[in-house]
Amino acid sequence: MSREEFRIMVVGDELVAGRGDARAMGWTGRVLARTESPLPVTPMVLPIPGEDSHRLAERWESEVMPRTSPEADNRLVIGLGSRDIDSGVSLVRSRLNLANILDQAARIQMPAFVVGPPPRGDVPADRLSDLSKAFQDVAQRRGVPFVDTYHPLAHHDQWQTDMADPRAYTPQQAGYGLLAWLVLHNGWHHWLGLAS
């Protein structure tokens, strides 16, 4: 059956919303602006600031399903932040929350794409690294594309400049550009079936 459009639902926290970006695009807007498709692309960005993986696992389906269409190629993008660390969610529980989302998306035949948490300066680096690796392992075990944003940006000068405030959770314009670059160059077009 031919599809009339891509419907790309993006769930996550304020990193998905692009908070702090002077251009109001965030990484999602930059990625979608660079997505050339023969089908129309209808993006639906559905963030909740401060959300951890537990709350995301509870609400994503009720937000996403009413926005799908049987005539569309419906896709799910999961932008994971690091609020699990703030909320005291264990690594085991973080893994389970993402596994539940991906398993349910697979059951309803909605292809998923996962973007991991980027660096921040107010938590120990090893905890963020471990969280990113845990999310990556869950995605890879299910054959779901995962973009590691933590390790490429942990010592990146421009990212460090954008995150100069030690309490910063979100970057500024340049940092969102870096996140978008990582997504675009780590399987995005292939996932959509648009790679040449």
N, CA and C atoms as an extended XYZ file, in Angstrom:
588
Properties=species:S:1:pos:R:3:atomname:S:1:resname:S:1:resid:I:1 pbc="F F F"
N         0.852       -1.188        0.000 N   MET     1
C         0.000        0.000        0.000 CA  MET     1
C         0.886        1.237        0.000 C   MET     1
N         0.627        2.150       -0.918 N   SER     2
C         1.430        3.369       -0.965 CA  SER     2
C         0.959        4.337        0.112 C   SER     2
N         1.911        5.058        0.658 N   ARG     3
C         1.615        6.005        1.717 CA  ARG     3
C         1.574        7.419        1.161 C   ARG     3
N         0.757        8.265        1.785 N   GLU     4
C         0.577        9.629        1.309 CA  GLU     4
C         1.547       10.613        1.956 C   GLU     4
N         2.060       10.278        3.139 N   GLU     5
C         2.919       11.206        3.872 CA  GLU     5
C         3.690       10.448        4.947 C   GLU     5
N         4.757       11.072        5.419 N   PHE     6
C         5.390       10.646        6.663 CA  PHE     6
C         4.748       11.435        7.796 C   PHE     6
N         4.344       10.769        8.835 N   ARG     7
C         3.984       11.441       10.085 CA  ARG     7
C         5.049       11.062       11.092 C   ARG     7
N         5.846       12.041       11.472 N   ILE     8
C         6.961       11.783       12.381 CA  ILE     8
C         6.634       12.392       13.731 C   ILE     8
N         6.330       11.531       14.701 N   MET     9
C         6.015       11.953       16.055 CA  MET     9
C         7.295       11.917       16.892 C   MET     9
N         7.614       13.035       17.522 N   VAL    10
C         8.837       13.145       18.316 CA  VAL    10
C         8.439       13.377       19.766 C   VAL    10
N         8.820       12.446       20.639 N   VAL    11
C         8.509       12.576       22.066 CA  VAL    11
C         9.801       12.727       22.850 C   VAL    11
N         9.697       13.382       23.995 N   GLY    12
C        10.863       13.593       24.843 CA  GLY    12
C        10.658       14.787       25.760 C   GLY    12
N        11.771       15.311       26.274 N   ASP    13
C        11.695       16.431       27.213 CA  ASP    13
C        12.023       17.741       26.507 C   ASP    13
N        12.517       18.724       27.270 N   GLU    14
C        12.750       20.059       26.700 CA  GLU    14
C        13.862       20.094       25.656 C   GLU    14
N        14.704       19.056       25.592 N   LEU    15
C        15.687       18.977       24.518 CA  LEU    15
C        14.992       18.795       23.172 C   LEU    15
N        13.895       18.058       23.157 N   VAL    16
C        13.094       17.885       21.952 CA  VAL    16
C        12.400       19.199       21.588 C   VAL    16
N        12.018       19.969       22.605 N   ALA    17
C        11.333       21.242       22.366 CA  ALA    17
C        12.281       22.320       21.841 C   ALA    17
N        13.578       22.153       22.075 N   GLY    18
C        14.537       23.158       21.627 CA  GLY    18
C        14.656       24.346       22.564 C   GLY    18
N        14.379       24.131       23.839 N   ARG    19
C        14.482       25.244       24.792 CA  ARG    19
C        15.900       25.811       24.792 C   ARG    19
N        15.991       27.126       24.727 N   GLY    20
C        17.286       27.799       24.750 CA  GLY    20
C        17.833       28.137       23.379 C   GLY    20
N        17.138       27.695       22.326 N   ASP    21
C        17.599       27.950       20.960 CA  ASP    21
C        17.027       29.280       20.475 C   ASP    21
N        17.891       30.237       20.171 N   ALA    22
C        17.442       31.552       19.713 CA  ALA    22
C        16.667       31.462       18.396 C   ALA    22
N        16.924       30.432       17.604 N   ARG    23
C        16.211       30.253       16.334 CA  ARG    23
C        14.926       29.447       16.495 C   ARG    23
N        14.669       28.958       17.705 N   ALA    24
C        13.431       28.229       18.023 CA  ALA    24
C        13.245       26.989       17.147 C   ALA    24
N        14.355       26.353       16.778 N   MET    25
C        14.267       25.142       15.953 CA  MET    25
C        14.662       23.886       16.716 C   MET    25
N        15.593       24.026       17.654 N   GLY    26
C        16.104       22.842       18.326 CA  GLY    26
C        16.726       21.881       17.331 C   GLY    26
N        17.053       20.687       17.797 N   TRP    27
C        17.621       19.709       16.858 CA  TRP    27
C        16.533       19.127       15.966 C   TRP    27
N        15.318       19.029       16.495 N   THR    28
C        14.246       18.431       15.697 CA  THR    28
C        13.937       19.284       14.470 C   THR    28
N        13.807       20.587       14.655 N   GLY    29
C        13.518       21.466       13.526 CA  GLY    29
C        14.619       21.447       12.487 C   GLY    29
N        15.865       21.419       12.945 N   ARG    30
C        16.996       21.384       12.009 CA  ARG    30
C        17.025       20.076       11.223 C   ARG    30
N        16.777       18.969       11.906 N   VAL    31
C        16.764       17.672       11.217 CA  VAL    31
C        15.630       17.613       10.204 C   VAL    31
N        14.455       18.020       10.604 N   LEU    32
C        13.303       17.940        9.703 CA  LEU    32
C        13.463       18.892        8.521 C   LEU    32
N        14.094       20.041        8.743 N   ALA    33
C        14.325       20.980        7.648 CA  ALA    33
C        15.285       20.403        6.608 C   ALA    33
N        16.147       19.481        7.026 N   ARG    34
C        17.124       18.865        6.109 CA  ARG    34
C        16.674       17.498        5.605 C   ARG    34
N        15.427       17.148        5.854 N   THR    35
C        14.892       15.863        5.421 CA  THR    35
C        14.172       16.053        4.090 C   THR    35
N        14.829       15.657        3.018 N   GLU    36
C        14.238       15.760        1.690 CA  GLU    36
C        13.551       14.437        1.367 C   GLU    36
N        12.249       14.528        1.104 N   SER    37
C        11.459       13.320        0.890 CA  SER    37
C        10.491       13.530       -0.265 C   SER    37
N        10.272       12.487       -1.062 N   PRO    38
C         9.246       12.592       -2.097 CA  PRO    38
C         7.840       12.664       -1.511 C   PRO    38
N         7.678       12.187       -0.285 N   LEU    39
C         6.399       12.294        0.416 CA  LEU    39
C         6.401       13.535        1.293 C   LEU    39
N         5.264       14.189        1.471 N   PRO    40
C         5.200       15.268        2.450 CA  PRO    40
C         5.559       14.740        3.841 C   PRO    40
N         6.253       15.558        4.610 N   VAL    41
C         6.628       15.195        5.979 CA  VAL    41
C         5.819       16.047        6.944 C   VAL    41
N         5.055       15.391        7.808 N   THR    42
C         4.264       16.088        8.816 CA  THR    42
C         4.875       15.800       10.178 C   THR    42
N         5.665       16.760       10.716 N   PRO    43
C         6.266       16.528       12.029 CA  PRO    43
C         5.303       16.926       13.149 C   PRO    43
N         5.345       16.155       14.213 N   MET    44
C         4.550       16.450       15.401 CA  MET    44
C         5.470       16.297       16.601 C   MET    44
N         5.897       17.422       17.146 N   VAL    45
C         6.849       17.421       18.254 CA  VAL    45
C         6.055       17.542       19.553 C   VAL    45
N         6.204       16.536       20.422 N   LEU    46
C         5.336       16.377       21.591 CA  LEU    46
C         6.158       16.288       22.880 C   LEU    46
N         6.819       17.378       23.302 N   PRO    47
C         7.668       17.314       24.483 CA  PRO    47
C         6.912       17.630       25.777 C   PRO    47
N         7.461       17.146       26.874 N   ILE    48
C         7.067       17.601       28.211 CA  ILE    48
C         8.351       17.924       28.962 C   ILE    48
N         8.613       19.205       29.235 N   PRO    49
C         9.836       19.577       29.957 CA  PRO    49
C         9.932       18.874       31.311 C   PRO    49
N        11.137       18.428       31.617 N   GLY    50
C        11.392       17.775       32.896 CA  GLY    50
C        11.022       16.311       32.950 C   GLY    50
N        10.571       15.759       31.832 N   GLU    51
C        10.078       14.385       31.821 CA  GLU    51
C        11.209       13.357       31.878 C   GLU    51
N        11.043       12.360       32.731 N   ASP    52
C        11.999       11.246       32.763 CA  ASP    52
C        11.431       10.087       31.950 C   ASP    52
N        12.186        9.013       31.840 N   SER    53
C        11.766        7.905       30.980 CA  SER    53
C        10.528        7.196       31.515 C   SER    53
N        10.327        7.213       32.821 N   HIS    54
C         9.137        6.582       33.399 CA  HIS    54
C         7.876        7.306       32.937 C   HIS    54
N         7.886        8.621       33.073 N   ARG    55
C         6.717        9.403       32.647 CA  ARG    55
C         6.523        9.320       31.136 C   ARG    55
N         7.619        9.287       30.390 N   LEU    56
C         7.523        9.157       28.934 CA  LEU    56
C         6.881        7.833       28.554 C   LEU    56
N         7.300        6.749       29.221 N   ALA    57
C         6.742        5.431       28.931 CA  ALA    57
C         5.245        5.385       29.225 C   ALA    57
N         4.812        6.139       30.231 N   GLU    58
C         3.398        6.140       30.591 CA  GLU    58
C         2.535        6.911       29.597 C   GLU    58
N         3.064        7.970       28.990 N   ARG    59
C         2.195        8.851       28.213 CA  ARG    59
C         2.382        8.805       26.698 C   ARG    59
N         3.471        8.242       26.192 N   TRP    60
C         3.754        8.416       24.765 CA  TRP    60
C         2.643        7.876       23.867 C   TRP    60
N         2.121        6.706       24.208 N   GLU    61
C         1.156        6.074       23.309 CA  GLU    61
C        -0.143        6.876       23.210 C   GLU    61
N        -0.598        7.409       24.345 N   SER    62
C        -1.847        8.182       24.324 CA  SER    62
C        -1.684        9.487       23.548 C   SER    62
N        -0.456        9.989       23.452 N   GLU    63
C        -0.202       11.209       22.687 CA  GLU    63
C         0.000       10.896       21.206 C   GLU    63
N         0.657        9.806       20.911 N   VAL    64
C         1.045        9.508       19.539 CA  VAL    64
C        -0.092        8.884       18.735 C   VAL    64
N        -0.786        7.925       19.295 N   MET    65
C        -1.763        7.158       18.515 CA  MET    65
C        -2.868        8.014       17.892 C   MET    65
N        -3.416        9.008       18.577 N   PRO    66
C        -4.446        9.823       17.915 CA  PRO    66
C        -3.917       10.626       16.724 C   PRO    66
N        -2.599       10.746       16.600 N   ARG    67
C        -1.999       11.529       15.524 CA  ARG    67
C        -1.555       10.669       14.337 C   ARG    67
N        -1.756        9.375       14.426 N   THR    68
C        -1.385        8.490       13.324 CA  THR    68
C        -2.512        8.439       12.295 C   THR    68
N        -2.165        7.924       11.140 N   SER    69
C        -3.159        7.760       10.072 CA  SER    69
C        -2.859        6.478        9.313 C   SER    69
N        -3.888        5.725        8.936 N   PRO    70
C        -3.646        4.510        8.155 CA  PRO    70
C        -3.100        4.824        6.761 C   PRO    70
N        -3.260        6.052        6.306 N   GLU    71
C        -2.734        6.449        4.995 CA  GLU    71
C        -1.296        6.955        5.082 C   GLU    71
N        -0.770        7.082        6.284 N   ALA    72
C         0.561        7.662        6.474 CA  ALA    72
C         1.587        6.599        6.851 C   ALA    72
N         2.840        6.921        6.609 N   ASP    73
C         3.959        6.139        7.137 CA  ASP    73
C         4.278        6.757        8.488 C   ASP    73
N         3.745        6.163        9.543 N   ASN    74
C         3.846        6.711       10.894 CA  ASN    74
C         5.158        6.280       11.534 C   ASN    74
N         5.895        7.254       12.067 N   ARG    75
C         7.201        6.989       12.667 CA  ARG    75
C         7.273        7.611       14.057 C   ARG    75
N         8.068        6.976       14.939 N   LEU    76
C         8.260        7.460       16.304 CA  LEU    76
C         9.731        7.786       16.546 C   LEU    76
N         9.993        9.016       16.957 N   VAL    77
C        11.333        9.426       17.358 CA  VAL    77
C        11.305        9.680       18.853 C   VAL    77
N        12.225        9.044       19.566 N   ILE    78
C        12.300        9.177       21.024 CA  ILE    78
C        13.568        9.948       21.357 C   ILE    78
N        13.402       11.170       21.843 N   GLY    79
C        14.536       11.987       22.254 CA  GLY    79
C        14.721       11.861       23.761 C   GLY    79
N        15.728       11.118       24.150 N   LEU    80
C        15.941       10.844       25.578 CA  LEU    80
C        16.868       11.884       26.190 C   LEU    80
N        16.410       12.478       27.261 N   GLY    81
C        17.263       13.352       28.049 CA  GLY    81
C        17.852       12.576       29.216 C   GLY    81
N        18.315       13.308       30.202 N   SER    82
C        18.947       12.670       31.366 CA  SER    82
C        18.198       12.975       32.660 C   SER    82
N        16.896       13.218       32.561 N   ARG    83
C        16.098       13.490       33.755 CA  ARG    83
C        15.986       12.282       34.674 C   ARG    83
N        16.254       11.077       34.155 N   ASP    84
C        16.251        9.901       35.032 CA  ASP    84
C        17.250       10.072       36.172 C   ASP    84
N        18.367       10.711       35.883 N   ILE    85
C        19.380       10.943       36.923 CA  ILE    85
C        18.820       11.872       37.991 C   ILE    85
N        18.129       12.936       37.564 N   ASP    86
C        17.544       13.884       38.525 CA  ASP    86
C        16.439       13.235       39.353 C   ASP    86
N        15.682       12.330       38.727 N   SER    87
C        14.532       11.712       39.393 CA  SER    87
C        14.916       10.510       40.246 C   SER    87
N        16.170       10.086       40.163 N   GLY    88
C        16.593        8.918       40.918 CA  GLY    88
C        16.129        7.605       40.314 C   GLY    88
N        15.826        7.616       39.006 N   VAL    89
C        15.436        6.375       38.333 CA  VAL    89
C        16.688        5.515       38.165 C   VAL    89
N        16.595        4.256       38.558 N   SER    90
C        17.752        3.364       38.464 CA  SER    90
C        18.050        3.046       37.006 C   SER    90
N        19.293        2.626       36.752 N   LEU    91
C        19.690        2.259       35.396 CA  LEU    91
C        18.846        1.090       34.880 C   LEU    91
N        18.542        0.154       35.762 N   VAL    92
C        17.709       -0.992       35.378 CA  VAL    92
C        16.325       -0.511       34.956 C   VAL    92
N        15.765        0.410       35.721 N   ARG    93
C        14.431        0.933       35.412 CA  ARG    93
C        14.460        1.778       34.138 C   ARG    93
N        15.537        2.549       33.937 N   SER    94
C        15.669        3.335       32.703 CA  SER    94
C        15.647        2.423       31.483 C   SER    94
N        16.399        1.343       31.575 N   ARG    95
C        16.434        0.371       30.479 CA  ARG    95
C        15.035       -0.209       30.233 C   ARG    95
N        14.359       -0.570       31.301 N   LEU    96
C        13.035       -1.177       31.180 CA  LEU    96
C        12.036       -0.202       30.568 C   LEU    96
N        12.111        1.068       30.975 N   ASN    97
C        11.182        2.060       30.432 CA  ASN    97
C        11.346        2.196       28.923 C   ASN    97
N        12.596        2.293       28.463 N   LEU    98
C        12.813        2.394       27.021 CA  LEU    98
C        12.409        1.098       26.325 C   LEU    98
N        12.731       -0.037       26.932 N   ALA    99
C        12.354       -1.329       26.339 CA  ALA    99
C        10.839       -1.419       26.155 C   ALA    99
N        10.092       -0.966       27.142 N   ASN   100
C         8.633       -1.018       27.052 CA  ASN   100
C         8.117       -0.151       25.901 C   ASN   100
N         8.693        1.042       25.742 N   ILE   101
C         8.284        1.920       24.639 CA  ILE   101
C         8.580        1.253       23.298 C   ILE   101
N         9.805        0.758       23.151 N   LEU   102
C        10.201        0.159       21.868 CA  LEU   102
C         9.417       -1.114       21.566 C   LEU   102
N         9.161       -1.908       22.581 N   ASP   103
C         8.408       -3.146       22.356 CA  ASP   103
C         6.967       -2.844       21.949 C   ASP   103
N         6.362       -1.831       22.575 N   GLN   104
C         4.998       -1.470       22.199 CA  GLN   104
C         4.958       -0.869       20.798 C   GLN   104
N         5.937       -0.032       20.471 N   ALA   105
C         6.003        0.534       19.123 CA  ALA   105
C         6.135       -0.584       18.082 C   ALA   105
N         6.930       -1.602       18.395 N   ALA   106
C         7.077       -2.742       17.474 CA  ALA   106
C         5.758       -3.492       17.329 C   ALA   106
N         5.026       -3.659       18.422 N   ARG   107
C         3.747       -4.375       18.363 CA  ARG   107
C         2.753       -3.671       17.446 C   ARG   107
N         2.783       -2.340       17.441 N   ILE   108
C         1.839       -1.606       16.588 CA  ILE   108
C         2.474       -1.256       15.242 C   ILE   108
N         3.642       -1.840       14.979 N   GLN   109
C         4.347       -1.695       13.701 CA  GLN   109
C         4.653       -0.236       13.370 C   GLN   109
N         5.155        0.479       14.381 N   MET   110
C         5.584        1.860       14.200 CA  MET   110
C         7.101        1.908       14.339 C   MET   110
N         7.830        2.092       13.239 N   PRO   111
C         9.287        2.142       13.326 CA  PRO   111
C         9.759        3.253       14.267 C   PRO   111
N        10.742        2.917       15.097 N   ALA   112
C        11.248        3.866       16.091 CA  ALA   112
C        12.698        4.224       15.809 C   ALA   112
N        13.090        5.395       16.297 N   PHE   113
C        14.445        5.933       16.168 CA  PHE   113
C        14.741        6.619       17.488 C   PHE   113
N        15.890        6.325       18.106 N   VAL   114
C        16.189        6.820       19.445 CA  VAL   114
C        17.404        7.745       19.417 C   VAL   114
N        17.260        8.903       20.045 N   VAL   115
C        18.357        9.855       20.211 CA  VAL   115
C        18.691        9.904       21.700 C   VAL   115
N        19.941        9.601       22.025 N   GLY   116
C        20.347        9.504       23.421 CA  GLY   116
C        20.612       10.852       24.080 C   GLY   116
N        20.843       10.828       25.386 N   PRO   117
C        21.030       12.067       26.146 CA  PRO   117
C        22.400       12.700       25.902 C   PRO   117
N        22.438       14.029       25.726 N   PRO   118
C        23.717       14.710       25.540 CA  PRO   118
C        24.381       15.042       26.872 C   PRO   118
N        25.635       15.521       26.829 N   PRO   119
C        26.346       15.877       28.057 CA  PRO   119
C        25.730       17.074       28.770 C   PRO   119
N        25.941       17.116       30.055 N   ARG   120
C        25.635       18.289       30.881 CA  ARG   120
C        26.663       18.340       31.992 C   ARG   120
N        26.847       19.528       32.555 N   GLY   121
C        27.950       19.701       33.490 CA  GLY   121
C        27.633       19.480       34.951 C   GLY   121
N        26.355       19.280       35.285 N   ASP   122
C        25.989       19.241       36.708 CA  ASP   122
C        25.781       17.829       37.237 C   ASP   122
N        26.143       16.818       36.456 N   VAL   123
C        26.079       15.434       36.952 CA  VAL   123
C        27.392       14.747       36.609 C   VAL   123
N        27.782       13.741       37.359 N   PRO   124
C        29.032       13.049       37.065 CA  PRO   124
C        29.020       12.434       35.669 C   PRO   124
N        30.137       12.592       34.968 N   ALA   125
C        30.231       12.120       33.587 CA  ALA   125
C        29.980       10.620       33.484 C   ALA   125
N        30.446        9.848       34.457 N   ASP   126
C        30.286        8.403       34.346 CA  ASP   126
C        28.811        7.996       34.417 C   ASP   126
N        28.007        8.741       35.163 N   ARG   127
C        26.579        8.400       35.254 CA  ARG   127
C        25.883        8.656       33.927 C   ARG   127
N        26.229        9.765       33.283 N   LEU   128
C        25.623       10.065       31.983 CA  LEU   128
C        26.110        9.087       30.917 C   LEU   128
N        27.377        8.766       30.965 N   SER   129
C        27.919        7.787       30.024 CA  SER   129
C        27.221        6.444       30.189 C   SER   129
N        27.042        6.014       31.432 N   ASP   130
C        26.376        4.737       31.697 CA  ASP   130
C        24.924        4.758       31.224 C   ASP   130
N        24.236        5.892       31.437 N   LEU   131
C        22.844        6.002       31.001 CA  LEU   131
C        22.756        5.920       29.483 C   LEU   131
N        23.641        6.624       28.797 N   SER   132
C        23.656        6.586       27.338 CA  SER   132
C        23.921        5.167       26.833 C   SER   132
N        24.901        4.499       27.423 N   LYS   133
C        25.222        3.129       27.000 CA  LYS   133
C        24.063        2.172       27.269 C   LYS   133
N        23.361        2.378       28.383 N   ALA   134
C        22.221        1.510       28.707 CA  ALA   134
C        21.113        1.684       27.672 C   ALA   134
N        20.791        2.927       27.327 N   PHE   135
C        19.774        3.182       26.313 CA  PHE   135
C        20.205        2.599       24.960 C   PHE   135
N        21.480        2.776       24.636 N   GLN   136
C        21.984        2.261       23.364 CA  GLN   136
C        21.852        0.742       23.300 C   GLN   136
N        22.172        0.064       24.373 N   ASP   137
C        22.085       -1.391       24.398 CA  ASP   137
C        20.647       -1.865       24.191 C   ASP   137
N        19.707       -1.196       24.848 N   VAL   138
C        18.289       -1.564       24.699 CA  VAL   138
C        17.854       -1.413       23.243 C   VAL   138
N        18.218       -0.282       22.637 N   ALA   139
C        17.824       -0.045       21.247 CA  ALA   139
C        18.478       -1.057       20.305 C   ALA   139
N        19.774       -1.270       20.486 N   GLN   140
C        20.486       -2.165       19.579 CA  GLN   140
C        19.986       -3.598       19.672 C   GLN   140
N        19.615       -4.041       20.853 N   ARG   141
C        19.089       -5.400       21.007 CA  ARG   141
C        17.796       -5.596       20.218 C   ARG   141
N        17.111       -4.482       19.936 N   ARG   142
C        15.846       -4.544       19.202 CA  ARG   142
C        15.997       -4.110       17.745 C   ARG   142
N        17.221       -3.850       17.339 N   GLY   143
C        17.451       -3.433       15.964 CA  GLY   143
C        16.930       -2.041       15.649 C   GLY   143
N        16.842       -1.203       16.677 N   VAL   144
C        16.334        0.164       16.524 CA  VAL   144
C        17.522        1.112       16.430 C   VAL   144
N        17.541        2.019       15.456 N   PRO   145
C        18.652        2.978       15.357 CA  PRO   145
C        18.774        3.821       16.623 C   PRO   145
N        20.015        4.030       17.049 N   PHE   146
C        20.301        4.833       18.244 CA  PHE   146
C        21.414        5.815       17.905 C   PHE   146
N        21.215        7.073       18.260 N   VAL   147
C        22.244        8.091       18.073 CA  VAL   147
C        22.843        8.432       19.437 C   VAL   147
N        24.098        8.094       19.599 N   ASP   148
C        24.847        8.451       20.814 CA  ASP   148
C        25.251        9.919       20.687 C   ASP   148
N        24.686       10.770       21.523 N   THR   149
C        25.086       12.181       21.521 CA  THR   149
C        26.053       12.482       22.662 C   THR   149
N        26.059       11.624       23.675 N   TYR   150
C        26.903       11.906       24.837 CA  TYR   150
C        28.397       11.829       24.494 C   TYR   150
N        28.843       10.685       23.990 N   HIS   151
C        30.281       10.472       23.802 CA  HIS   151
C        30.902       11.391       22.744 C   HIS   151
N        30.239       11.657       21.607 N   PRO   152
C        30.843       12.584       20.642 CA  PRO   152
C        30.936       14.023       21.152 C   PRO   152
N        30.058       14.401       22.084 N   LEU   153
C        30.016       15.801       22.523 CA  LEU   153
C        30.638       16.050       23.895 C   LEU   153
N        31.006       14.980       24.598 N   ALA   154
C        31.489       15.134       25.979 CA  ALA   154
C        32.686       16.078       26.086 C   ALA   154
N        33.531       16.103       25.070 N   HIS   155
C        34.714       16.974       25.106 CA  HIS   155
C        34.764       17.917       23.902 C   HIS   155
N        33.617       18.158       23.298 N   HIS   156
C        33.542       19.013       22.121 CA  HIS   156
C        33.551       20.490       22.557 C   HIS   156
N        34.483       21.269       22.020 N   ASP   157
C        34.653       22.659       22.454 CA  ASP   157
C        33.385       23.484       22.303 C   ASP   157
N        32.714       23.384       21.159 N   GLN   158
C        31.525       24.203       20.934 CA  GLN   158
C        30.397       23.812       21.869 C   GLN   158
N        30.268       22.514       22.132 N   TRP   159
C        29.256       22.062       23.090 CA  TRP   159
C        29.578       22.621       24.481 C   TRP   159
N        30.838       22.553       24.869 N   GLN   160
C        31.234       23.073       26.181 CA  GLN   160
C        30.937       24.562       26.301 C   GLN   160
N        31.165       25.307       25.221 N   THR   161
C        30.874       26.738       25.234 CA  THR   161
C        29.380       26.984       25.408 C   THR   161
N        28.566       26.230       24.681 N   ASP   162
C        27.117       26.380       24.779 CA  ASP   162
C        26.602       26.022       26.173 C   ASP   162
N        27.277       25.116       26.834 N   MET   163
C        26.840       24.645       28.152 CA  MET   163
C        27.678       25.262       29.270 C   MET   163
N        28.125       26.495       29.063 N   ALA   164
C        29.038       27.136       30.019 CA  ALA   164
C        28.420       27.291       31.404 C   ALA   164
N        27.128       27.537       31.477 N   ASP   165
C        26.449       27.596       32.773 CA  ASP   165
C        26.431       26.178       33.336 C   ASP   165
N        27.065       25.949       34.485 N   PRO   166
C        27.168       24.574       34.998 CA  PRO   166
C        25.812       23.936       35.315 C   PRO   166
N        24.769       24.762       35.419 N   ARG   167
C        23.434       24.204       35.693 CA  ARG   167
C        22.630       23.978       34.417 C   ARG   167
N        23.222       24.263       33.261 N   ALA   168
C        22.479       24.172       32.004 CA  ALA   168
C        22.084       22.730       31.696 C   ALA   168
N        20.857       22.570       31.279 N   TYR   169
C        20.370       21.263       30.832 CA  TYR   169
C        20.251       21.226       29.314 C   TYR   169
N        19.930       22.368       28.726 N   THR   170
C        19.800       22.455       27.275 CA  THR   170
C        20.874       23.370       26.708 C   THR   170
N        21.303       23.118       25.471 N   PRO   171
C        22.302       23.972       24.849 CA  PRO   171
C        21.670       25.218       24.245 C   PRO   171
N        22.486       25.955       23.514 N   GLN   172
C        21.997       27.096       22.749 CA  GLN   172
C        22.026       26.716       21.269 C   GLN   172
N        22.004       27.710       20.419 N   GLN   173
C        21.857       27.479       18.986 CA  GLN   173
C        22.924       26.530       18.416 C   GLN   173
N        24.179       26.773       18.732 N   ALA   174
C        25.249       25.934       18.171 CA  ALA   174
C        25.137       24.487       18.659 C   ALA   174
N        24.793       24.310       19.921 N   GLY   175
C        24.660       22.960       20.465 CA  GLY   175
C        23.556       22.174       19.790 C   GLY   175
N        22.437       22.837       19.512 N   TYR   176
C        21.365       22.142       18.795 CA  TYR   176
C        21.794       21.786       17.373 C   TYR   176
N        22.622       22.649       16.770 N   GLY   177
C        23.166       22.321       15.451 CA  GLY   177
C        24.022       21.070       15.500 C   GLY   177
N        24.814       20.922       16.564 N   LEU   178
C        25.636       19.726       16.720 CA  LEU   178
C        24.774       18.473       16.901 C   LEU   178
N        23.735       18.588       17.710 N   LEU   179
C        22.834       17.446       17.895 CA  LEU   179
C        22.184       17.057       16.565 C   LEU   179
N        21.731       18.051       15.811 N   ALA   180
C        21.104       17.767       14.518 CA  ALA   180
C        22.095       17.086       13.574 C   ALA   180
N        23.336       17.544       13.570 N   TRP   181
C        24.351       16.944       12.705 CA  TRP   181
C        24.537       15.468       13.052 C   TRP   181
N        24.585       15.166       14.340 N   LEU   182
C        24.755       13.769       14.756 CA  LEU   182
C        23.581       12.911       14.301 C   LEU   182
N        22.380       13.421       14.438 N   VAL   183
C        21.208       12.655       14.005 CA  VAL   183
C        21.249       12.433       12.493 C   VAL   183
N        21.501       13.503       11.749 N   LEU   184
C        21.487       13.412       10.288 CA  LEU   184
C        22.569       12.487        9.743 C   LEU   184
N        23.676       12.357       10.471 N   HIS   185
C        24.793       11.542        9.991 CA  HIS   185
C        24.907       10.182       10.683 C   HIS   185
N        23.841        9.787       11.347 N   ASN   186
C        23.852        8.486       12.023 CA  ASN   186
C        22.563        7.716       11.756 C   ASN   186
N        22.217        7.617       10.478 N   GLY   187
C        21.159        6.699       10.092 CA  GLY   187
C        19.779        7.289        9.861 C   GLY   187
N        19.620        8.604        9.991 N   TRP   188
C        18.286        9.208        9.865 CA  TRP   188
C        17.647        8.921        8.498 C   TRP   188
N        18.348        9.272        7.439 N   HIS   189
C        17.778        9.092        6.105 CA  HIS   189
C        17.597        7.605        5.759 C   HIS   189
N        18.516        6.788        6.205 N   HIS   190
C        18.381        5.337        5.984 CA  HIS   190
C        17.128        4.809        6.677 C   HIS   190
N        16.884        5.268        7.904 N   TRP   191
C        15.726        4.838        8.672 CA  TRP   191
C        14.427        5.193        7.956 C   TRP   191
N        14.409        6.347        7.307 N   LEU   192
C        13.216        6.779        6.586 CA  LEU   192
C        13.133        6.165        5.177 C   LEU   192
N        14.149        5.402        4.805 N   GLY   193
C        14.171        4.826        3.469 CA  GLY   193
C        14.498        5.843        2.388 C   GLY   193
N        15.206        6.917        2.782 N   LEU   194
C        15.520        8.000        1.856 CA  LEU   194
C        16.992        8.021        1.461 C   LEU   194
N        17.773        7.087        1.980 N   ALA   195
C        19.204        7.074        1.661 CA  ALA   195
C        19.393        6.611        0.223 C   ALA   195
N        20.357        7.252       -0.455 N   SER   196
C        20.599        6.891       -1.860 CA  SER   196
C        21.459        5.649       -1.947 C   SER   196
